[in-house]
Amino acid sequence: MKKSLFNFLCSSIFLLISALTFSQAGRLDYSFFGLSNITGQINSFANQSDGKTIIVGSFTSINGTNINRVARLNIDGSLDSTFNVGTGILGGFLLNVNQVVVQPDDKILIGGTFNTYNGNSSPNLVRLNPNGEIDNTFNIGTGFVGIWDIFATYTVNSVTKIKIKSNGQIVIAGGFSSYNGTNVKRLLVLNADGSIDNSFNADHLSSSVTNVQTSISAIELQNDSKIILHLSYRTKTSSSLALATYTEETFLKRINANGSIDTSFTKNNIIFSTGSSNGNTSINPAKIVRDIFCYTDNKILIAGNFINVYGNNYKSIARLSSNGNIDNTFSIGSGFNSDIYSIDLQIDNKIIAGGNFTTFNGNNSKGIIRLLNNGGFDSSFNSGNGITNNTSINYLKVLPNNKILVVGTFSS
């Protein structure tokens, strides 16, 4: 049995959360012995150039040490006590940390729903120096102002996605209506010093209709700095707070580096999926894309909980040509029996996918799988019985040594 590396305890619910490194062949790497007794959840991680790993989430202690929502692991998975976060990340309604990204200079960008980092005002976004100290050269001013959630009936204020452009600029997505006094909705680009890039404007992506709520579930950058993103437009059709009804449409779009629609992408205005709810017996939210990977030739790999893509049978994963059309060289047969949450590519272009699935095209594969570049099942990747108990891999990354680091809700 594989060793459980992270324990997750939240309120009265006891779950197990593990972070594992797998060898290229899919076997557990026991040189990474990880941690135990984590109170809270890991939502995201990123590696620094020395191989150490920054983890963020809702956790508040590790191995009995109080550490609020951000920490660093050594190469062997042990807690790095030299990374000093002080009081860590605190404050804010629905307090959570959603994503961490490490820049090429090893500085650390962290986004979520919070007010402070180690006592410093940092509403929803902060950049740290490589040693964990706050980077005072990154100035977000007054930061973000939230946006009204017409379904939850409260203001949502969060950073959910962060991407680094090749020129050092930072793409931010989330639930916000302004940044440092500038009106901007859900998607913006910052300069390396934290100032807003006023040449970028993607507000046209957010509906101006008061009963329509826009959200972004996934974004990715191409080599040419164009942005692929998946958006949902959910229209509220009743005023009831308890049993809100809605219709929903989702779209996969590509925008240029300045935020304008890229008309060379043929699917911008083609509905990806639809959904609806009568607020009671029939709740059928639209299918979404949860993760995107862009190849160097600008082909686009998408993954999520969908069952078809523009009329083609692709369950949970598909690949598009650079213009948005289906790449028919990518064939997955009957596909996955459930959702994919995270994808990444190894150096040979083989695809690692993690989620809550148990089979792929008739092959048993619980939670983690490797596919060939053409979409076929890679039988040389042997994860045995896969993950067990509360089985879901929520986030994964292929490391520079081609090993795979994963986090999720599983015990072995």
C-alpha positions in Angstrom: 0.0 0.0 0.0 1.2 3.5 -0.9 2.1 5.6 2.1 -0.2 8.5 3.0 1.8 11.7 3.0 -0.7 14.4 4.0 -3.5 14.2 6.5 -6.4 16.6 6.0 -8.6 17.6 8.9 -11.3 20.2 8.4 -14.1 20.9 11.0 -15.7 17.5 11.8 -14.8 15.9 8.6 -11.7 13.7 8.4 -10.2 13.1 5.0 -6.7 12.2 3.8 -4.8 14.4 1.4 -1.6 13.2 -0.1 1.2 14.7 -2.2 3.3 12.1 -4.0 6.1 12.1 -6.5 5.9 9.4 -9.1 8.8 8.1 -11.2 8.4 8.4 -14.9 7.0 4.8 -15.0 4.2 5.6 -12.5 5.6 4.0 -9.4 5.6 5.8 -6.0 8.9 7.6 -5.3 9.7 6.8 -1.6 12.5 9.3 -1.5 9.8 11.9 -1.2 8.4 11.2 2.2 6.2 14.3 2.6 4.4 15.5 5.6 1.7 14.4 8.0 -1.0 16.1 10.1 -1.9 19.0 8.0 -4.9 21.0 9.2 -6.5 22.3 6.1 -6.1 21.8 2.4 -3.4 22.3 -0.3 -4.8 24.1 -3.3 -1.7 24.7 -5.4 2.0 24.4 -5.5 5.0 25.6 -7.5 8.7 24.7 -7.6 11.6 27.0 -7.2 14.8 26.6 -9.2 16.5 24.6 -6.4 13.8 22.0 -6.4 12.0 23.2 -3.3 8.2 23.5 -3.4 6.0 26.3 -2.4 2.5 25.1 -1.2 -0.6 27.2 -0.6 -4.1 26.5 0.5 -6.4 26.7 3.5 -4.1 24.9 5.9 -3.2 26.5 9.3 -0.7 24.0 10.7 1.7 21.3 9.6 3.1 18.7 12.0 1.8 20.7 14.9 3.6 23.9 13.7 1.2 26.8 13.1 1.7 28.0 9.6 -1.0 30.0 7.8 -1.7 29.0 4.2 1.8 29.2 2.7 4.9 27.1 3.3 7.9 25.6 1.6 8.9 22.0 1.3 12.5 20.7 0.9 13.3 18.4 -2.0 12.5 15.3 0.1 9.1 16.7 1.1 9.9 17.8 4.6 8.9 21.2 5.9 11.5 23.9 5.2 11.9 25.8 8.5 14.2 28.4 6.9 11.3 29.8 4.8 9.9 32.4 7.2 6.3 33.5 6.5 5.7 35.0 9.9 2.0 35.2 10.6 1.4 34.0 7.0 -1.8 34.8 5.2 -4.8 36.1 7.2 -8.0 38.0 6.9 -10.8 38.3 4.5 -14.3 36.9 3.9 -14.1 33.3 2.6 -10.4 33.3 3.5 -8.5 31.0 1.1 -5.4 30.9 -1.1 -6.1 29.6 -4.6 -2.8 29.7 -6.5 0.9 30.1 -6.3 3.3 30.8 -9.2 7.1 31.0 -9.1 8.6 33.5 -11.5 11.9 32.8 -13.4 13.8 34.9 -10.8 12.3 32.6 -8.0 10.0 35.3 -6.7 6.7 33.9 -5.6 3.2 35.2 -6.6 0.3 34.2 -4.5 -3.4 34.9 -5.2 -6.6 34.2 -3.3 -9.1 35.7 -0.9 -7.2 37.4 1.9 -6.2 40.7 3.4 -2.6 40.5 4.7 0.7 38.6 4.5 2.8 38.6 7.7 1.0 41.8 8.8 1.4 43.7 5.6 -1.7 44.8 3.6 -1.9 42.6 0.6 -5.5 42.3 -0.6 -5.8 39.1 -2.6 -2.4 39.3 -4.2 1.2 39.3 -2.9 4.7 38.7 -4.2 7.4 37.3 -2.0 11.1 37.2 -2.4 12.6 33.7 -2.7 13.2 33.5 1.1 9.6 34.2 2.0 9.9 37.9 2.8 7.4 40.3 1.2 8.7 41.9 -2.0 8.1 45.6 -1.5 9.0 46.4 -5.1 5.7 44.9 -6.1 3.0 47.5 -5.4 -0.7 46.7 -5.8 -1.8 49.9 -4.1 -5.4 49.5 -2.8 -5.6 46.2 -4.6 -8.9 44.6 -5.7 -12.5 45.5 -5.2 -15.0 42.6 -5.4 -17.9 42.0 -7.6 -21.5 41.2 -6.5 -22.5 37.5 -6.8 -26.1 37.5 -7.9 -26.6 33.9 -6.8 -24.8 33.9 -3.4 -26.0 37.5 -2.8 -22.7 38.8 -1.4 -19.6 40.4 -2.8 -17.0 38.0 -4.2 -13.4 39.4 -4.1 -10.7 36.9 -5.2 -7.8 36.1 -7.4 -8.2 32.6 -8.8 -5.7 32.3 -11.7 -2.2 33.7 -12.2 -0.1 33.3 -15.4 3.4 34.8 -16.1 4.0 36.1 -19.6 7.4 35.7 -21.2 8.0 39.5 -20.9 7.5 39.3 -17.1 3.9 40.7 -17.1 1.3 38.9 -15.0 -2.1 37.8 -16.1 -4.7 37.7 -13.3 -8.2 36.3 -13.4 -10.8 36.2 -10.6 -13.9 37.8 -9.1 -13.2 41.6 -9.0 -14.5 44.8 -10.5 -11.5 47.1 -10.0 -7.8 47.1 -9.3 -6.0 50.0 -7.4 -8.8 52.4 -8.4 -9.1 51.3 -12.0 -12.3 49.7 -13.1 -11.5 46.3 -14.6 -13.6 43.1 -14.6 -12.4 39.6 -13.9 -9.3 39.7 -16.1 -6.3 42.0 -16.2 -2.6 42.3 -17.0 -0.1 43.7 -14.5 3.4 45.0 -15.2 6.3 43.4 -13.3 6.1 46.2 -10.6 2.4 45.6 -9.9 1.1 48.5 -11.9 -1.8 47.9 -14.3 -1.1 47.5 -18.0 -3.7 50.0 -19.4 -3.1 48.8 -23.0 -4.9 45.5 -22.1 -8.7 45.6 -21.9 -10.8 42.5 -21.8 -13.9 43.9 -20.0 -15.9 43.0 -23.1 -15.8 39.4 -21.9 -17.9 40.2 -18.9 -21.6 40.6 -19.4 -23.1 44.1 -18.6 -26.5 42.6 -18.0 -27.4 42.7 -14.3 -28.9 39.2 -14.1 -26.0 37.6 -15.9 -23.0 36.4 -14.0 -19.6 35.8 -15.8 -17.0 33.5 -14.5 -13.6 32.2 -15.8 -12.8 28.5 -15.0 -9.5 28.2 -16.9 -6.9 30.3 -18.6 -3.6 29.6 -20.4 -1.0 31.5 -22.4 0.3 30.7 -25.8 3.9 31.5 -26.8 2.7 34.6 -28.6 1.0 35.9 -25.4 -2.5 35.3 -26.7 -4.8 33.9 -24.0 -7.0 30.9 -24.2 -9.8 31.0 -21.6 -13.1 29.2 -20.8 -16.0 31.4 -19.6 -19.4 30.8 -18.2 -22.4 33.1 -18.6 -25.1 32.2 -16.1 -28.4 34.0 -16.4 -30.6 34.2 -13.3 -34.2 33.7 -14.2 -35.9 34.0 -10.8 -35.5 36.4 -7.9 -35.8 33.6 -5.2 -32.8 33.5 -2.9 -33.4 30.0 -1.7 -34.2 28.3 -5.1 -32.4 30.4 -7.7 -33.1 29.3 -11.3 -30.8 29.9 -14.2 -29.8 29.1 -17.7 -26.1 28.9 -18.6 -23.8 28.9 -21.6 -20.1 28.4 -21.7 -17.5 29.4 -24.4 -13.9 28.7 -25.2 -12.3 32.0 -26.5 -8.9 33.3 -27.5 -7.9 36.9 -27.0 -5.0 38.9 -28.3 -2.2 40.3 -26.1 -4.2 43.6 -25.9 -7.4 41.8 -24.7 -9.3 42.0 -28.0 -11.0 38.9 -29.5 -8.7 36.9 -31.8 -10.8 36.4 -34.9 -8.5 33.7 -36.2 -9.9 31.4 -33.5 -13.0 29.9 -35.0 -14.8 28.9 -31.8 -15.1 32.3 -30.0 -18.8 32.6 -30.5 -19.7 28.9 -30.6 -21.4 27.6 -27.5 -19.2 25.0 -25.7 -21.9 23.7 -23.4 -25.2 24.7 -21.8 -26.9 24.1 -18.5 -29.9 25.1 -16.4 -31.6 24.8 -13.0 -35.1 25.1 -11.8 -33.8 25.6 -8.3 -35.1 22.4 -7.0 -35.5 19.0 -8.8 -33.5 19.7 -12.0 -30.0 21.1 -11.5 -27.8 20.7 -14.5 -24.9 23.1 -14.6 -23.0 23.5 -17.8 -19.9 21.4 -18.5 -16.7 23.3 -18.0 -13.0 23.2 -19.0 -10.9 23.1 -15.8 -7.4 23.1 -17.2 -5.7 24.1 -20.5 -2.3 23.3 -21.9 -0.9 25.1 -25.0 1.7 23.4 -27.1 4.6 25.2 -28.8 2.8 24.9 -32.1 -0.3 26.5 -30.5 -2.4 23.4 -30.4 -4.6 23.4 -27.4 -5.2 20.6 -24.9 -8.4 21.0 -22.8 -9.6 18.9 -19.9 -12.6 19.1 -17.5 -16.0 17.4 -17.0 -17.4 17.7 -20.6 -18.7 14.8 -22.6 -18.5 16.3 -26.1 -16.7 19.1 -27.8 -18.5 21.0 -30.6 -20.5 17.9 -31.5 -17.6 15.5 -31.2 -17.5 12.7 -28.6 -14.6 13.6 -26.3 -15.1 12.8 -22.7 -13.1 15.0 -20.3 -10.1 15.6 -22.6 -9.7 16.9 -26.2 -7.1 18.6 -28.4 -7.8 21.5 -30.7 -5.8 22.8 -33.6 -4.5 26.4 -33.3 -7.6 27.7 -35.0 -9.9 26.0 -32.6 -11.0 23.1 -34.8 -10.9 19.5 -33.4 -7.5 17.8 -33.9 -8.6 14.5 -35.3 -5.1 13.0 -34.8 -5.9 12.9 -31.1 -8.1 9.9 -30.4 -9.3 8.8 -27.0 -12.0 6.2 -27.8 -14.7 6.2 -25.2 -12.6 8.5 -23.0 -12.9 9.0 -19.3 -15.7 7.9 -17.0 -15.5 11.0 -14.9 -13.7 14.4 -14.4 -10.2 15.6 -15.0 -9.0 18.4 -12.7 -5.4 18.9 -13.8 -3.1 18.1 -16.8 0.5 18.6 -17.7 3.0 17.3 -20.3 6.2 15.5 -19.9 9.2 16.3 -22.1 8.3 13.6 -24.6 4.8 15.2 -25.0 3.1 12.4 -23.1 0.1 13.7 -21.1 -0.3 13.3 -17.4 -3.9 13.7 -16.2 -5.3 13.7 -12.7 -8.9 13.7 -11.4 -11.7 11.5 -10.0 -11.9 9.1 -12.9 -11.5 5.3 -12.5 -11.4 4.2 -16.2 -10.2 5.5 -19.5 -11.3 3.9 -22.8 -11.9 0.5 -21.0 -8.7 0.6 -19.0 -8.7 0.8 -15.2 -6.8 3.9 -14.0 -7.8 5.5 -10.7 -7.1 9.2 -10.4 -3.9 9.4 -12.4 -3.0 8.3 -16.0 -0.5 8.9 -18.7 -1.7 9.2 -22.3 0.4 9.0 -25.5 0.7 12.1 -27.6 -2.0 10.7 -29.9 -4.4 10.2 -27.0 -3.9 6.5 -26.6 -3.5 4.8 -23.2 0.1 4.4 -22.1 0.3 1.0 -20.6 4.0 1.5 -19.6 2.8 4.0 -16.9 1.9 1.6 -14.1 0.2 3.2 -11.1 -1.1 -0.1 -9.9 -4.4 0.4 -8.1 -4.1 4.1 -8.4 -5.4 6.3 -5.6 -7.9 5.1 -3.1 -10.4 6.5 -0.6 -12.0 9.9 -1.3 -10.3 9.4 -4.7 -9.4 12.6 -6.4 -6.2 14.2 -7.7 -6.9 17.9 -7.7 -3.6 19.4 -9.0 -0.5 18.0 -10.5 2.7 19.2 -12.1 5.5 17.5 -14.0 8.8 18.4 -12.4 12.0 19.2 -14.4 13.3 15.6 -13.7 10.0 14.3 -15.3 8.7 13.1 -12.0 5.1 14.1 -11.1 4.0 15.9 -8.0 0.3 15.6 -7.1 -2.1 16.8 -4.4 -5.6 15.6 -3.8 -8.1 13.8 -1.5 -6.9 10.2 -1.2 -5.3 8.0 1.5 -3.1 5.7 -0.6 
